Amino acid sequence: MLLTVYCQPPVNRQEEEEEEEEEEEDDDLSPYIPCEDKMAAYVLNISRIFSRELISASFQFHRYRSCLQRLPAVKPNPLSALLTQQFGSSAPCWQEVEVHAAQTADRYKQTPWVYLDSEEYVERYGSSAVWAGYRRNHKGGIPPQKTRKTCIRGDKICGNPCPICRDPNIIINHQNVKLLQQFISPHSGMVYDPTLTGVCMKQQKKLNEAIDKARDDGLLPFQIPHVDFSGEDYSNTHDAVGLTSPPPFLGPSEPWYKWYGEITPDDKKVGQVKKIYKAYLKH
């Protein structure tokens, strides 16, 4: 019987150490990147990120430029010079925005109803109402039960302002009848609920006050339900409207009711009552 034995060759430790030393020498010979190049690459990445943020900021500025006109005047932003260098002379400047906002506010401040007859309004809304097609951003498929309290808080504007806050030319006034009629139902004469129009609670309160004042001044029709009284009887021939008979004349010993003298009380019950109220009876 033959037995086959497999033996591993002897390991040479010296050769392994030489190979490790050669690998370390190869690593030392790798190309050296100076610190200046690393700093330049780092600055280049930062500049790319900064330019990307500037582009997104300018896009948001153009998107909500009409809403920014409602904000109070602020000091010029130091980024305006960078925007001008980045995008040319057409970049938005804070001074131009302030001047444009002041001109717009002065143009329709005294006569806000003129804006609804202007070409600018027709081009933007057409023949539809101001709130037509507006949809508030919210989570899920079910809208909230109430609209937001206000769209502008100090110098901050929400992402999707209500139909009145998004347009600085729309000014609520009791004489602006065409605007107020857009928020009143022509069938029932009731003011539309803010959940339908999407108007914030602050502007809805102003709308209700302006509508009430316009109705008091006779600028808006005030619908009162008609009640037909043709079936009512206004004559004085029936007993409820006729003259009442005078009261009967009574003597000193005659009772008011004739049947009262015919009743004789029980002596036993009268004694019980006298016993209960003995302390209050006069002797």
C-alpha positions in Angstrom: 0.0 0.0 0.0 1.4 3.4 -1.1 0.9 6.6 0.8 1.2 9.9 -1.0 2.3 12.9 1.1 2.0 16.4 -0.2 4.4 18.9 1.3 4.4 22.7 0.9 7.6 24.3 -0.3 9.5 26.1 2.3 8.7 29.8 2.7 11.5 32.2 2.2 11.0 35.1 4.6 13.9 37.1 3.2 12.2 37.3 -0.3 8.9 38.5 1.2 10.7 41.3 3.1 12.5 42.4 -0.1 9.2 42.5 -2.0 7.5 44.7 0.7 10.5 47.1 0.6 10.1 47.4 -3.2 6.4 48.2 -2.9 7.1 51.0 -0.4 9.7 52.5 -2.7 7.1 52.5 -5.6 4.6 54.3 -3.3 7.2 56.9 -2.5 7.8 57.5 -6.2 4.1 58.4 -6.8 3.4 61.8 -8.4 3.5 64.6 -5.8 0.7 67.1 -5.7 1.7 70.4 -4.2 -0.5 72.2 -1.7 -1.0 75.1 -4.0 -2.8 72.9 -6.6 -5.1 71.5 -3.9 -6.0 74.9 -2.7 -6.8 76.0 -6.2 -9.0 73.0 -6.8 -10.8 73.8 -3.5 -11.4 77.4 -4.4 -12.6 76.3 -7.8 -15.3 74.0 -6.3 -16.4 76.8 -3.9 -16.7 79.2 -6.8 -18.8 76.7 -8.8 -21.2 76.2 -5.8 -21.5 80.0 -5.3 -22.3 80.6 -8.9 -24.9 77.9 -8.9 -26.6 79.5 -5.8 -26.6 82.9 -7.5 -28.3 81.5 -10.5 -31.1 79.9 -8.4 -31.5 83.1 -6.3 -31.9 85.2 -9.4 -34.5 82.7 -10.8 -36.5 83.0 -7.6 -36.2 86.7 -7.6 -37.7 86.9 -11.2 -40.4 84.5 -10.2 -41.6 86.5 -7.1 -40.7 89.9 -8.3 -44.3 91.1 -8.2 -44.6 90.0 -4.5 -41.4 91.8 -3.6 -43.0 95.0 -4.6 -45.2 94.8 -1.6 -42.3 94.7 0.8 -41.0 97.9 2.5 -38.0 99.6 1.1 -34.7 98.1 2.2 -31.1 99.0 1.9 -29.3 97.9 -1.3 -28.0 94.4 -1.2 -24.2 94.0 -1.7 -25.0 91.0 -4.0 -26.6 93.3 -6.5 -23.2 94.3 -7.9 -22.3 90.6 -8.2 -25.6 89.9 -10.0 -24.9 92.8 -12.4 -21.4 91.4 -13.2 -22.7 87.9 -13.6 -25.8 88.5 -15.7 -25.1 91.9 -17.3 -27.1 95.1 -17.1 -30.5 93.2 -17.3 -29.9 91.7 -13.8 -32.4 93.0 -11.1 -31.2 95.9 -9.1 -32.7 96.8 -5.7 -32.9 100.5 -6.6 -34.8 99.8 -9.7 -37.2 97.5 -7.8 -37.8 100.2 -5.2 -38.6 102.8 -7.8 -40.9 100.5 -9.8 -42.7 99.5 -6.6 -43.2 103.1 -5.6 -44.5 104.1 -9.0 -46.9 101.1 -9.1 -48.2 101.9 -5.6 -48.7 105.5 -6.4 -50.4 104.7 -9.7 -53.3 102.7 -8.3 -53.3 103.8 -4.6 -55.9 106.6 -5.0 -57.9 104.8 -7.8 -57.6 101.0 -7.4 -60.6 100.3 -9.6 -58.7 101.7 -12.7 -56.4 98.6 -12.6 -59.3 96.3 -13.4 -60.0 98.2 -16.6 -56.4 98.4 -17.7 -54.7 96.3 -20.4 -52.3 94.9 -17.9 -55.1 93.3 -16.0 -56.8 91.9 -19.1 -53.5 90.4 -20.3 -52.9 88.7 -17.0 -56.4 87.5 -15.9 -58.5 87.9 -19.0 -62.2 87.7 -18.3 -61.9 85.3 -15.3 -61.8 86.3 -11.6 -58.7 87.0 -9.8 -58.8 83.8 -7.7 -59.8 81.5 -10.7 -57.3 78.7 -11.2 -55.4 79.4 -7.9 -54.4 76.4 -5.9 -52.6 76.5 -2.6 -49.6 74.3 -2.0 -50.3 71.7 0.7 -49.3 68.2 1.7 -51.4 65.3 0.6 -54.6 65.3 -1.5 -56.9 66.9 1.2 -56.6 70.7 1.4 -56.5 72.3 4.9 -59.7 73.5 6.5 -58.6 77.1 6.8 -56.3 79.3 4.7 -53.1 80.7 6.1 -53.3 83.7 8.4 -51.2 86.0 6.2 -48.9 85.7 3.3 -46.4 88.4 4.2 -44.8 88.5 7.6 -42.5 91.5 7.9 -40.0 91.1 5.0 -40.8 87.4 4.4 -43.1 86.1 1.7 -44.5 82.6 1.7 -43.9 80.3 -1.3 -47.3 80.6 -2.9 -49.1 83.8 -1.9 -52.9 84.2 -2.1 -54.5 85.8 -5.2 -54.6 89.2 -3.6 -51.1 89.2 -2.0 -49.3 88.0 -5.1 -50.4 91.1 -7.2 -49.4 94.4 -5.7 -51.8 96.3 -8.0 -54.9 94.7 -6.4 -56.0 97.0 -3.6 -59.1 96.3 -1.5 -61.3 99.3 -1.3 -65.1 99.7 -0.8 -65.2 101.7 -4.1 -63.5 98.9 -6.1 -66.9 97.3 -6.9 -65.6 95.1 -9.8 -63.1 93.4 -7.5 -65.6 92.9 -4.7 -68.2 91.4 -7.0 -65.7 88.6 -7.9 -66.0 87.4 -4.3 -69.8 87.5 -4.0 -72.1 84.8 -5.3 -74.4 86.2 -8.0 -77.2 83.7 -7.0 -77.3 84.0 -3.3 -75.5 87.3 -2.6 -73.2 85.6 0.0 -69.5 86.1 0.2 -67.5 83.2 -1.0 -65.7 81.2 1.6 -61.9 81.7 1.7 -61.3 77.9 1.2 -62.8 78.3 -2.3 -61.0 81.5 -3.3 -57.7 80.7 -1.5 -57.5 84.2 0.0 -55.6 84.4 3.3 -57.5 85.3 6.5 -56.0 88.8 6.7 -57.2 89.8 3.2 -60.5 88.0 3.8 -61.2 90.2 6.8 -60.5 93.3 4.6 -62.8 92.0 1.9 -65.7 91.5 4.4 -65.3 95.0 5.8 -65.1 96.5 2.3 -68.2 94.6 1.1 -70.3 95.7 4.2 -69.2 99.3 3.7 -70.1 99.2 0.0 -73.5 97.8 0.8 -74.1 100.5 3.3 -73.1 103.2 0.8 -75.4 101.7 -1.9 -72.5 100.6 -4.2 -73.4 96.9 -4.0 -77.0 95.5 -4.1 -78.2 94.1 -0.8 -80.4 91.1 -1.4 -83.2 90.6 1.2 -85.4 87.5 0.9 -89.0 88.2 -0.1 -91.8 87.1 2.2 -95.4 86.9 0.9 -98.0 88.1 3.4 -101.0 87.8 1.1 -102.5 85.0 3.1 -102.5 86.9 6.4 -105.7 88.5 7.8 -105.1 92.0 9.0 -108.8 92.8 9.8 -110.1 93.3 13.4 -113.2 91.2 13.0 -112.0 88.0 14.7 -111.9 87.5 18.4 -108.2 87.8 18.9 -108.2 91.4 17.5 -111.6 92.6 18.7 -112.3 94.8 21.7 -112.1 93.1 25.1 -115.1 93.3 27.4 -114.7 95.4 30.5 -114.1 93.6 33.8 -117.2 92.8 35.9 -118.1 95.1 38.9 -117.4 93.3 42.2 -118.6 94.2 45.6 -116.6 94.0 48.8 -117.7 90.4 49.6 -118.1 89.1 46.1 -115.2 86.8 44.8 -113.7 87.3 41.4 -114.6 83.8 40.3 -118.2 82.8 40.9 -117.4 79.2 41.5 -114.9 80.1 44.3 -117.7 80.7 46.8 -119.2 77.3 46.2 -116.1 75.4 47.2 -115.8 74.4 50.9 -112.3 73.5 52.0 -111.6 70.4 54.1 -111.2 71.2 57.8 -108.5 68.5 58.2 -106.3 70.0 55.4 -106.8 73.5 56.7 -105.6 72.4 60.1 -102.5 70.8 58.6 -101.6 74.0 56.8 -102.1 76.1 59.9 -99.9 73.8 61.8 -97.1 74.1 59.2 -97.3 77.9 59.0 -98.1 78.5 62.7 -95.1 80.7 63.2 -96.0 82.9 60.3 -99.7 83.3 61.1 -101.0 86.3 63.0 -103.0 85.6 66.1 
